[in-house]
């Protein structure tokens, strides 16, 4: 936990979190909680990070593949209908 020079704020900085996306995350501690235990602040920060972290890349890929499949099926259905009408 560090204090910024010239600023009356307490900052909790997590370097190299277990994330594929972020290398450093900064939390500004509320003024009334400046005297809180460092371990309590860190565990709360990690709890917030767990809630805000994006889905794993494999889950994002699955969603993309499902959308691509749905689009492909729609396009194939539209082509079939068009071919039927043109006969």
Secondary structure, 3 states (H helix, E strand, C coil): CEECCCCCCEEEEEECCCCCCCCEEEEEECHHHCCCCHHHHHHHHHHHHHHHCCCCHHHHHHHHHHHHHHHHHHHHHHHHHHHHHHC
